[in-house]
Amino acid sequence: MQEEKIEPPKHVKLGIIGNVDAGKSTLVSVLTKGMPDDGNGGARTRVFNFRHEQETGRTSSIGQ
């Protein structure tokens, strides 16, 4: 009997939900960019897509 080789998926879809200021954007940034957070949520700045996110510090849309 020959074993089948299973290929890992090339893409993974993951949904994250939680309360405001729970760290969802920071978590997505750390997982997708592979860089640790500075302890103040600085990692989330790497996933900002819009100017108002940079101005307010709150993400409104993340797609990585």
mmJSON file of the N, C-alpha and C atoms, coordinates in Angstrom:
{"data_MODEL":{"atom_site":{
"group_PDB":["ATOM","ATOM","ATOM","ATOM","ATOM","ATOM","ATOM","ATOM","ATOM","ATOM","ATOM","ATOM","ATOM","ATOM","ATOM","ATOM","ATOM","ATOM","ATOM","ATOM","ATOM","ATOM","ATOM","ATOM","ATOM","ATOM","ATOM","ATOM","ATOM","ATOM","ATOM","ATOM","ATOM","ATOM","ATOM","ATOM","ATOM","ATOM","ATOM","ATOM","ATOM","ATOM","ATOM","ATOM","ATOM","ATOM","ATOM","ATOM","ATOM","ATOM","ATOM","ATOM","ATOM","ATOM","ATOM","ATOM","ATOM","ATOM","ATOM","ATOM","ATOM","ATOM","ATOM","ATOM","ATOM","ATOM","ATOM","ATOM","ATOM","ATOM","ATOM","ATOM","ATOM","ATOM","ATOM","ATOM","ATOM","ATOM","ATOM","ATOM","ATOM","ATOM","ATOM","ATOM","ATOM","ATOM","ATOM","ATOM","ATOM","ATOM","ATOM","ATOM","ATOM","ATOM","ATOM","ATOM","ATOM","ATOM","ATOM","ATOM","ATOM","ATOM","ATOM","ATOM","ATOM","ATOM","ATOM","ATOM","ATOM","ATOM","ATOM","ATOM","ATOM","ATOM","ATOM","ATOM","ATOM","ATOM","ATOM","ATOM","ATOM","ATOM","ATOM","ATOM","ATOM","ATOM","ATOM","ATOM","ATOM","ATOM","ATOM","ATOM","ATOM","ATOM","ATOM","ATOM","ATOM","ATOM","ATOM","ATOM","ATOM","ATOM","ATOM","ATOM","ATOM","ATOM","ATOM","ATOM","ATOM","ATOM","ATOM","ATOM","ATOM","ATOM","ATOM","ATOM","ATOM","ATOM","ATOM","ATOM","ATOM","ATOM","ATOM","ATOM","ATOM","ATOM","ATOM","ATOM","ATOM","ATOM","ATOM","ATOM","ATOM","ATOM","ATOM","ATOM","ATOM","ATOM","ATOM","ATOM","ATOM","ATOM","ATOM","ATOM","ATOM","ATOM","ATOM","ATOM","ATOM","ATOM","ATOM","ATOM"],
"id":[1,2,3,4,5,6,7,8,9,10,11,12,13,14,15,16,17,18,19,20,21,22,23,24,25,26,27,28,29,30,31,32,33,34,35,36,37,38,39,40,41,42,43,44,45,46,47,48,49,50,51,52,53,54,55,56,57,58,59,60,61,62,63,64,65,66,67,68,69,70,71,72,73,74,75,76,77,78,79,80,81,82,83,84,85,86,87,88,89,90,91,92,93,94,95,96,97,98,99,100,101,102,103,104,105,106,107,108,109,110,111,112,113,114,115,116,117,118,119,120,121,122,123,124,125,126,127,128,129,130,131,132,133,134,135,136,137,138,139,140,141,142,143,144,145,146,147,148,149,150,151,152,153,154,155,156,157,158,159,160,161,162,163,164,165,166,167,168,169,170,171,172,173,174,175,176,177,178,179,180,181,182,183,184,185,186,187,188,189,190,191,192],
"type_symbol":["N","C","C","N","C","C","N","C","C","N","C","C","N","C","C","N","C","C","N","C","C","N","C","C","N","C","C","N","C","C","N","C","C","N","C","C","N","C","C","N","C","C","N","C","C","N","C","C","N","C","C","N","C","C","N","C","C","N","C","C","N","C","C","N","C","C","N","C","C","N","C","C","N","C","C","N","C","C","N","C","C","N","C","C","N","C","C","N","C","C","N","C","C","N","C","C","N","C","C","N","C","C","N","C","C","N","C","C","N","C","C","N","C","C","N","C","C","N","C","C","N","C","C","N","C","C","N","C","C","N","C","C","N","C","C","N","C","C","N","C","C","N","C","C","N","C","C","N","C","C","N","C","C","N","C","C","N","C","C","N","C","C","N","C","C","N","C","C","N","C","C","N","C","C","N","C","C","N","C","C","N","C","C","N","C","C","N","C","C","N","C","C"],
"label_atom_id":["N","CA","C","N","CA","C","N","CA","C","N","CA","C","N","CA","C","N","CA","C","N","CA","C","N","CA","C","N","CA","C","N","CA","C","N","CA","C","N","CA","C","N","CA","C","N","CA","C","N","CA","C","N","CA","C","N","CA","C","N","CA","C","N","CA","C","N","CA","C","N","CA","C","N","CA","C","N","CA","C","N","CA","C","N","CA","C","N","CA","C","N","CA","C","N","CA","C","N","CA","C","N","CA","C","N","CA","C","N","CA","C","N","CA","C","N","CA","C","N","CA","C","N","CA","C","N","CA","C","N","CA","C","N","CA","C","N","CA","C","N","CA","C","N","CA","C","N","CA","C","N","CA","C","N","CA","C","N","CA","C","N","CA","C","N","CA","C","N","CA","C","N","CA","C","N","CA","C","N","CA","C","N","CA","C","N","CA","C","N","CA","C","N","CA","C","N","CA","C","N","CA","C","N","CA","C","N","CA","C","N","CA","C","N","CA","C","N","CA","C","N","CA","C"],
"label_alt_id":[null,null,null,null,null,null,null,null,null,null,null,null,null,null,null,null,null,null,null,null,null,null,null,null,null,null,null,null,null,null,null,null,null,null,null,null,null,null,null,null,null,null,null,null,null,null,null,null,null,null,null,null,null,null,null,null,null,null,null,null,null,null,null,null,null,null,null,null,null,null,null,null,null,null,null,null,null,null,null,null,null,null,null,null,null,null,null,null,null,null,null,null,null,null,null,null,null,null,null,null,null,null,null,null,null,null,null,null,null,null,null,null,null,null,null,null,null,null,null,null,null,null,null,null,null,null,null,null,null,null,null,null,null,null,null,null,null,null,null,null,null,null,null,null,null,null,null,null,null,null,null,null,null,null,null,null,null,null,null,null,null,null,null,null,null,null,null,null,null,null,null,null,null,null,null,null,null,null,null,null,null,null,null,null,null,null,null,null,null,null,null,null],
"label_comp_id":["MET","MET","MET","GLN","GLN","GLN","GLU","GLU","GLU","GLU","GLU","GLU","LYS","LYS","LYS","ILE","ILE","ILE","GLU","GLU","GLU","PRO","PRO","PRO","PRO","PRO","PRO","LYS","LYS","LYS","HIS","HIS","HIS","VAL","VAL","VAL","LYS","LYS","LYS","LEU","LEU","LEU","GLY","GLY","GLY","ILE","ILE","ILE","ILE","ILE","ILE","GLY","GLY","GLY","ASN","ASN","ASN","VAL","VAL","VAL","ASP","ASP","ASP","ALA","ALA","ALA","GLY","GLY","GLY","LYS","LYS","LYS","SER","SER","SER","THR","THR","THR","LEU","LEU","LEU","VAL","VAL","VAL","SER","SER","SER","VAL","VAL","VAL","LEU","LEU","LEU","THR","THR","THR","LYS","LYS","LYS","GLY","GLY","GLY","MET","MET","MET","PRO","PRO","PRO","ASP","ASP","ASP","ASP","ASP","ASP","GLY","GLY","GLY","ASN","ASN","ASN","GLY","GLY","GLY","GLY","GLY","GLY","ALA","ALA","ALA","ARG","ARG","ARG","THR","THR","THR","ARG","ARG","ARG","VAL","VAL","VAL","PHE","PHE","PHE","ASN","ASN","ASN","PHE","PHE","PHE","ARG","ARG","ARG","HIS","HIS","HIS","GLU","GLU","GLU","GLN","GLN","GLN","GLU","GLU","GLU","THR","THR","THR","GLY","GLY","GLY","ARG","ARG","ARG","THR","THR","THR","SER","SER","SER","SER","SER","SER","ILE","ILE","ILE","GLY","GLY","GLY","GLN","GLN","GLN"],
"label_asym_id":["A","A","A","A","A","A","A","A","A","A","A","A","A","A","A","A","A","A","A","A","A","A","A","A","A","A","A","A","A","A","A","A","A","A","A","A","A","A","A","A","A","A","A","A","A","A","A","A","A","A","A","A","A","A","A","A","A","A","A","A","A","A","A","A","A","A","A","A","A","A","A","A","A","A","A","A","A","A","A","A","A","A","A","A","A","A","A","A","A","A","A","A","A","A","A","A","A","A","A","A","A","A","A","A","A","A","A","A","A","A","A","A","A","A","A","A","A","A","A","A","A","A","A","A","A","A","A","A","A","A","A","A","A","A","A","A","A","A","A","A","A","A","A","A","A","A","A","A","A","A","A","A","A","A","A","A","A","A","A","A","A","A","A","A","A","A","A","A","A","A","A","A","A","A","A","A","A","A","A","A","A","A","A","A","A","A","A","A","A","A","A","A"],
"label_entity_id":["1","1","1","1","1","1","1","1","1","1","1","1","1","1","1","1","1","1","1","1","1","1","1","1","1","1","1","1","1","1","1","1","1","1","1","1","1","1","1","1","1","1","1","1","1","1","1","1","1","1","1","1","1","1","1","1","1","1","1","1","1","1","1","1","1","1","1","1","1","1","1","1","1","1","1","1","1","1","1","1","1","1","1","1","1","1","1","1","1","1","1","1","1","1","1","1","1","1","1","1","1","1","1","1","1","1","1","1","1","1","1","1","1","1","1","1","1","1","1","1","1","1","1","1","1","1","1","1","1","1","1","1","1","1","1","1","1","1","1","1","1","1","1","1","1","1","1","1","1","1","1","1","1","1","1","1","1","1","1","1","1","1","1","1","1","1","1","1","1","1","1","1","1","1","1","1","1","1","1","1","1","1","1","1","1","1","1","1","1","1","1","1"],
"label_seq_id":[1,1,1,2,2,2,3,3,3,4,4,4,5,5,5,6,6,6,7,7,7,8,8,8,9,9,9,10,10,10,11,11,11,12,12,12,13,13,13,14,14,14,15,15,15,16,16,16,17,17,17,18,18,18,19,19,19,20,20,20,21,21,21,22,22,22,23,23,23,24,24,24,25,25,25,26,26,26,27,27,27,28,28,28,29,29,29,30,30,30,31,31,31,32,32,32,33,33,33,34,34,34,35,35,35,36,36,36,37,37,37,38,38,38,39,39,39,40,40,40,41,41,41,42,42,42,43,43,43,44,44,44,45,45,45,46,46,46,47,47,47,48,48,48,49,49,49,50,50,50,51,51,51,52,52,52,53,53,53,54,54,54,55,55,55,56,56,56,57,57,57,58,58,58,59,59,59,60,60,60,61,61,61,62,62,62,63,63,63,64,64,64],
"pdbx_PDB_ins_code":[null,null,null,null,null,null,null,null,null,null,null,null,null,null,null,null,null,null,null,null,null,null,null,null,null,null,null,null,null,null,null,null,null,null,null,null,null,null,null,null,null,null,null,null,null,null,null,null,null,null,null,null,null,null,null,null,null,null,null,null,null,null,null,null,null,null,null,null,null,null,null,null,null,null,null,null,null,null,null,null,null,null,null,null,null,null,null,null,null,null,null,null,null,null,null,null,null,null,null,null,null,null,null,null,null,null,null,null,null,null,null,null,null,null,null,null,null,null,null,null,null,null,null,null,null,null,null,null,null,null,null,null,null,null,null,null,null,null,null,null,null,null,null,null,null,null,null,null,null,null,null,null,null,null,null,null,null,null,null,null,null,null,null,null,null,null,null,null,null,null,null,null,null,null,null,null,null,null,null,null,null,null,null,null,null,null,null,null,null,null,null,null],
"Cartn_x":[0.821,0.0,0.867,0.533,1.308,0.541,1.243,0.601,0.45,-0.71,-0.924,-0.269,0.375,0.982,-0.063,-0.321,-1.313,-0.594,-0.984,-0.401,-1.118,-0.374,-1.027,-1.712,-2.761,-3.452,-2.536,-2.694,-1.886,-2.464,-3.772,-4.439,-5.329,-5.401,-6.252,-7.155,-8.439,-9.373,-9.67,-9.539,-9.724,-10.55,-11.571,-12.39,-12.115,-11.964,-11.7,-12.752,-13.426,-14.421,-14.094,-14.537,-14.312,-14.737,-14.678,-15.067,-14.096,-14.532,-13.69,-12.476,-11.327,-10.064,-9.655,-10.042,-9.667,-8.338,-7.825,-6.549,-6.673,-7.818,-8.031,-7.083,-6.958,-6.079,-4.618,-4.254,-2.886,-2.587,-3.517,-3.336,-3.184,-4.043,-3.954,-2.612,-2.162,-0.875,0.277,0.3,1.389,1.39,0.199,0.122,0.503,0.114,0.359,1.711,2.204,3.48,4.666,4.4,5.478,6.388,5.87,6.658,5.92,6.617,5.94,5.4,4.455,3.887,4.81,4.677,5.516,4.895,3.741,3.066,2.024,2.009,1.043,0.148,0.082,-0.75,-0.123,1.16,1.846,1.823,1.662,1.635,0.446,-0.641,-1.841,-1.632,-0.662,-0.422,0.034,0.529,0.972,-0.189,-1.402,-2.563,-3.566,-3.241,-4.136,-4.246,-5.477,-5.718,-6.146,-6.599,-7.163,-6.559,-6.623,-6.076,-6.776,-8.117,-8.825,-8.42,-7.942,-7.456,-6.165,-5.307,-4.06,-4.343,-5.327,-5.644,-6.296,-7.163,-7.903,-7.261,-6.431,-5.833,-6.77,-7.91,-8.887,-9.05,-8.922,-9.079,-10.557,-10.881,-12.268,-12.389,-11.286,-11.307,-9.947,-9.955,-8.701,-8.9,-8.071,-8.04,-6.599,-6.088,-4.676,-4.565],
"Cartn_y":[-1.186,0.0,1.251,2.185,3.413,4.557,5.318,6.444,7.616,8.283,9.492,10.676,11.509,12.709,13.824,14.399,15.469,16.808,17.659,18.995,19.946,20.78,21.759,22.829,23.457,24.499,25.702,26.346,27.525,28.778,28.763,29.907,29.405,30.185,29.857,31.059,30.817,31.886,31.788,32.914,32.957,34.185,34.011,35.131,35.396,36.665,37.04,38.053,37.777,38.705,38.991,40.135,40.481,41.904,42.283,43.621,44.672,45.912,47.046,47.061,47.367,47.456,46.135,45.016,43.706,43.207,43.844,43.447,42.635,42.684,41.899,42.323,43.602,44.094,43.81,43.936,43.631,42.159,41.284,39.853,39.542,40.12,39.891,40.366,41.511,42.044,41.129,40.682,39.808,38.498,37.924,36.664,36.799,37.897,38.038,38.671,39.526,40.211,39.543,38.701,37.977,38.842,39.987,40.875,41.082,41.051,41.202,42.615,42.717,44.009,44.698,45.998,46.755,46.867,46.241,46.312,47.404,48.265,49.359,49.27,48.122,47.96,48.539,48.782,49.367,48.476,47.179,46.257,46.533,47.026,47.245,48.323,49.199,50.238,49.639,48.395,47.741,47.173,47.185,46.686,47.783,49.032,50.135,50.239,50.448,50.595,52.005,52.793,54.102,55.184,56.416,57.551,57.736,57.592,57.802,56.773,55.625,54.64,55.136,55.736,56.284,57.465,58.277,59.465,59.116,58.11,57.754,56.612,55.813,54.649,53.46,53.537,52.438,51.904,50.599,49.971,49.79,49.919,49.731,48.621,48.253,47.212,46.537,45.219,44.483,43.326,43.239,42.106,41.796,40.735,40.392,39.087],
"Cartn_z":[0.0,0.0,0.0,-0.866,-0.98,-0.306,0.547,1.229,0.286,0.382,-0.411,0.291,-0.497,0.056,0.032,1.181,1.284,1.264,0.338,0.226,1.186,1.905,2.778,1.929,2.448,1.689,1.462,0.312,0.006,0.667,0.893,1.515,2.639,3.68,4.806,5.067,5.236,5.585,7.067,7.747,9.18,9.518,10.303,10.758,12.228,12.579,13.966,14.387,15.504,16.028,17.479,17.942,19.344,19.612,20.866,21.281,20.757,20.792,20.425,21.349,20.798,21.553,22.198,21.589,22.126,21.56,20.504,19.922,18.646,18.001,16.773,15.658,15.419,14.354,14.663,15.915,16.331,16.088,16.448,16.225,14.744,13.903,12.454,11.93,12.388,11.934,12.325,13.558,14.024,13.238,13.003,12.274,10.809,10.168,8.736,8.4,9.266,8.995,9.667,10.675,11.343,12.183,12.614,13.454,14.77,15.898,17.192,17.405,18.305,18.678,19.679,19.795,20.73,22.124,22.324,23.609,23.688,22.679,22.631,21.402,20.781,19.592,18.336,18.361,17.207,15.976,16.179,15.036,14.133,14.703,13.895,12.83,13.039,12.032,10.701,10.741,9.505,8.689,9.25,8.506,8.175,8.508,8.146,6.635,6.155,4.717,4.334,5.29,4.983,5.869,5.375,6.106,7.452,7.475,8.742,9.807,9.378,10.344,10.991,10.203,10.736,11.659,11.271,12.061,13.396,13.404,14.616,15.393,14.725,15.366,15.45,14.765,14.774,13.369,13.238,11.928,11.616,10.35,9.907,8.891,8.282,7.259,7.195,7.364,7.262,6.295,5.321,4.417,4.093,4.619,4.427,3.701],
"occupancy":[1.0,1.0,1.0,1.0,1.0,1.0,1.0,1.0,1.0,1.0,1.0,1.0,1.0,1.0,1.0,1.0,1.0,1.0,1.0,1.0,1.0,1.0,1.0,1.0,1.0,1.0,1.0,1.0,1.0,1.0,1.0,1.0,1.0,1.0,1.0,1.0,1.0,1.0,1.0,1.0,1.0,1.0,1.0,1.0,1.0,1.0,1.0,1.0,1.0,1.0,1.0,1.0,1.0,1.0,1.0,1.0,1.0,1.0,1.0,1.0,1.0,1.0,1.0,1.0,1.0,1.0,1.0,1.0,1.0,1.0,1.0,1.0,1.0,1.0,1.0,1.0,1.0,1.0,1.0,1.0,1.0,1.0,1.0,1.0,1.0,1.0,1.0,1.0,1.0,1.0,1.0,1.0,1.0,1.0,1.0,1.0,1.0,1.0,1.0,1.0,1.0,1.0,1.0,1.0,1.0,1.0,1.0,1.0,1.0,1.0,1.0,1.0,1.0,1.0,1.0,1.0,1.0,1.0,1.0,1.0,1.0,1.0,1.0,1.0,1.0,1.0,1.0,1.0,1.0,1.0,1.0,1.0,1.0,1.0,1.0,1.0,1.0,1.0,1.0,1.0,1.0,1.0,1.0,1.0,1.0,1.0,1.0,1.0,1.0,1.0,1.0,1.0,1.0,1.0,1.0,1.0,1.0,1.0,1.0,1.0,1.0,1.0,1.0,1.0,1.0,1.0,1.0,1.0,1.0,1.0,1.0,1.0,1.0,1.0,1.0,1.0,1.0,1.0,1.0,1.0,1.0,1.0,1.0,1.0,1.0,1.0,1.0,1.0,1.0,1.0,1.0,1.0],
"B_iso_or_equiv":[0.0,0.0,0.0,0.0,0.0,0.0,0.0,0.0,0.0,0.0,0.0,0.0,0.0,0.0,0.0,0.0,0.0,0.0,0.0,0.0,0.0,0.0,0.0,0.0,0.0,0.0,0.0,0.0,0.0,0.0,0.0,0.0,0.0,0.0,0.0,0.0,0.0,0.0,0.0,0.0,0.0,0.0,0.0,0.0,0.0,0.0,0.0,0.0,0.0,0.0,0.0,0.0,0.0,0.0,0.0,0.0,0.0,0.0,0.0,0.0,0.0,0.0,0.0,0.0,0.0,0.0,0.0,0.0,0.0,0.0,0.0,0.0,0.0,0.0,0.0,0.0,0.0,0.0,0.0,0.0,0.0,0.0,0.0,0.0,0.0,0.0,0.0,0.0,0.0,0.0,0.0,0.0,0.0,0.0,0.0,0.0,0.0,0.0,0.0,0.0,0.0,0.0,0.0,0.0,0.0,0.0,0.0,0.0,0.0,0.0,0.0,0.0,0.0,0.0,0.0,0.0,0.0,0.0,0.0,0.0,0.0,0.0,0.0,0.0,0.0,0.0,0.0,0.0,0.0,0.0,0.0,0.0,0.0,0.0,0.0,0.0,0.0,0.0,0.0,0.0,0.0,0.0,0.0,0.0,0.0,0.0,0.0,0.0,0.0,0.0,0.0,0.0,0.0,0.0,0.0,0.0,0.0,0.0,0.0,0.0,0.0,0.0,0.0,0.0,0.0,0.0,0.0,0.0,0.0,0.0,0.0,0.0,0.0,0.0,0.0,0.0,0.0,0.0,0.0,0.0,0.0,0.0,0.0,0.0,0.0,0.0,0.0,0.0,0.0,0.0,0.0,0.0],
"pdbx_formal_charge":[null,null,null,null,null,null,null,null,null,null,null,null,null,null,null,null,null,null,null,null,null,null,null,null,null,null,null,null,null,null,null,null,null,null,null,null,null,null,null,null,null,null,null,null,null,null,null,null,null,null,null,null,null,null,null,null,null,null,null,null,null,null,null,null,null,null,null,null,null,null,null,null,null,null,null,null,null,null,null,null,null,null,null,null,null,null,null,null,null,null,null,null,null,null,null,null,null,null,null,null,null,null,null,null,null,null,null,null,null,null,null,null,null,null,null,null,null,null,null,null,null,null,null,null,null,null,null,null,null,null,null,null,null,null,null,null,null,null,null,null,null,null,null,null,null,null,null,null,null,null,null,null,null,null,null,null,null,null,null,null,null,null,null,null,null,null,null,null,null,null,null,null,null,null,null,null,null,null,null,null,null,null,null,null,null,null,null,null,null,null,null,null],
"auth_seq_id":[1,1,1,2,2,2,3,3,3,4,4,4,5,5,5,6,6,6,7,7,7,8,8,8,9,9,9,10,10,10,11,11,11,12,12,12,13,13,13,14,14,14,15,15,15,16,16,16,17,17,17,18,18,18,19,19,19,20,20,20,21,21,21,22,22,22,23,23,23,24,24,24,25,25,25,26,26,26,27,27,27,28,28,28,29,29,29,30,30,30,31,31,31,32,32,32,33,33,33,34,34,34,35,35,35,36,36,36,37,37,37,38,38,38,39,39,39,40,40,40,41,41,41,42,42,42,43,43,43,44,44,44,45,45,45,46,46,46,47,47,47,48,48,48,49,49,49,50,50,50,51,51,51,52,52,52,53,53,53,54,54,54,55,55,55,56,56,56,57,57,57,58,58,58,59,59,59,60,60,60,61,61,61,62,62,62,63,63,63,64,64,64],
"auth_comp_id":["MET","MET","MET","GLN","GLN","GLN","GLU","GLU","GLU","GLU","GLU","GLU","LYS","LYS","LYS","ILE","ILE","ILE","GLU","GLU","GLU","PRO","PRO","PRO","PRO","PRO","PRO","LYS","LYS","LYS","HIS","HIS","HIS","VAL","VAL","VAL","LYS","LYS","LYS","LEU","LEU","LEU","GLY","GLY","GLY","ILE","ILE","ILE","ILE","ILE","ILE","GLY","GLY","GLY","ASN","ASN","ASN","VAL","VAL","VAL","ASP","ASP","ASP","ALA","ALA","ALA","GLY","GLY","GLY","LYS","LYS","LYS","SER","SER","SER","THR","THR","THR","LEU","LEU","LEU","VAL","VAL","VAL","SER","SER","SER","VAL","VAL","VAL","LEU","LEU","LEU","THR","THR","THR","LYS","LYS","LYS","GLY","GLY","GLY","MET","MET","MET","PRO","PRO","PRO","ASP","ASP","ASP","ASP","ASP","ASP","GLY","GLY","GLY","ASN","ASN","ASN","GLY","GLY","GLY","GLY","GLY","GLY","ALA","ALA","ALA","ARG","ARG","ARG","THR","THR","THR","ARG","ARG","ARG","VAL","VAL","VAL","PHE","PHE","PHE","ASN","ASN","ASN","PHE","PHE","PHE","ARG","ARG","ARG","HIS","HIS","HIS","GLU","GLU","GLU","GLN","GLN","GLN","GLU","GLU","GLU","THR","THR","THR","GLY","GLY","GLY","ARG","ARG","ARG","THR","THR","THR","SER","SER","SER","SER","SER","SER","ILE","ILE","ILE","GLY","GLY","GLY","GLN","GLN","GLN"],
"auth_asym_id":["A","A","A","A","A","A","A","A","A","A","A","A","A","A","A","A","A","A","A","A","A","A","A","A","A","A","A","A","A","A","A","A","A","A","A","A","A","A","A","A","A","A","A","A","A","A","A","A","A","A","A","A","A","A","A","A","A","A","A","A","A","A","A","A","A","A","A","A","A","A","A","A","A","A","A","A","A","A","A","A","A","A","A","A","A","A","A","A","A","A","A","A","A","A","A","A","A","A","A","A","A","A","A","A","A","A","A","A","A","A","A","A","A","A","A","A","A","A","A","A","A","A","A","A","A","A","A","A","A","A","A","A","A","A","A","A","A","A","A","A","A","A","A","A","A","A","A","A","A","A","A","A","A","A","A","A","A","A","A","A","A","A","A","A","A","A","A","A","A","A","A","A","A","A","A","A","A","A","A","A","A","A","A","A","A","A","A","A","A","A","A","A"],
"auth_atom_id":["N","CA","C","N","CA","C","N","CA","C","N","CA","C","N","CA","C","N","CA","C","N","CA","C","N","CA","C","N","CA","C","N","CA","C","N","CA","C","N","CA","C","N","CA","C","N","CA","C","N","CA","C","N","CA","C","N","CA","C","N","CA","C","N","CA","C","N","CA","C","N","CA","C","N","CA","C","N","CA","C","N","CA","C","N","CA","C","N","CA","C","N","CA","C","N","CA","C","N","CA","C","N","CA","C","N","CA","C","N","CA","C","N","CA","C","N","CA","C","N","CA","C","N","CA","C","N","CA","C","N","CA","C","N","CA","C","N","CA","C","N","CA","C","N","CA","C","N","CA","C","N","CA","C","N","CA","C","N","CA","C","N","CA","C","N","CA","C","N","CA","C","N","CA","C","N","CA","C","N","CA","C","N","CA","C","N","CA","C","N","CA","C","N","CA","C","N","CA","C","N","CA","C","N","CA","C","N","CA","C","N","CA","C","N","CA","C","N","CA","C","N","CA","C"],
"pdbx_PDB_model_num":[1,1,1,1,1,1,1,1,1,1,1,1,1,1,1,1,1,1,1,1,1,1,1,1,1,1,1,1,1,1,1,1,1,1,1,1,1,1,1,1,1,1,1,1,1,1,1,1,1,1,1,1,1,1,1,1,1,1,1,1,1,1,1,1,1,1,1,1,1,1,1,1,1,1,1,1,1,1,1,1,1,1,1,1,1,1,1,1,1,1,1,1,1,1,1,1,1,1,1,1,1,1,1,1,1,1,1,1,1,1,1,1,1,1,1,1,1,1,1,1,1,1,1,1,1,1,1,1,1,1,1,1,1,1,1,1,1,1,1,1,1,1,1,1,1,1,1,1,1,1,1,1,1,1,1,1,1,1,1,1,1,1,1,1,1,1,1,1,1,1,1,1,1,1,1,1,1,1,1,1,1,1,1,1,1,1,1,1,1,1,1,1]
}}}
